[in-house]
């Protein structure tokens, strides 16, 4: 490979790594936001027990 090609590939790899790191950081921020998680938890439908599992047993 030519020197320019190697440098270009290295530059592209560094840019992709930087972009991936930034996106991963945003994912962590969103998935660990307590207020967002509480809001989402309120929208989850809780399963209703069937007649077979109702009562003491």
Secondary structure as UniProt FT lines:
FT   HELIX           3..31
FT   HELIX           34..43
FT   TURN            51..53
//
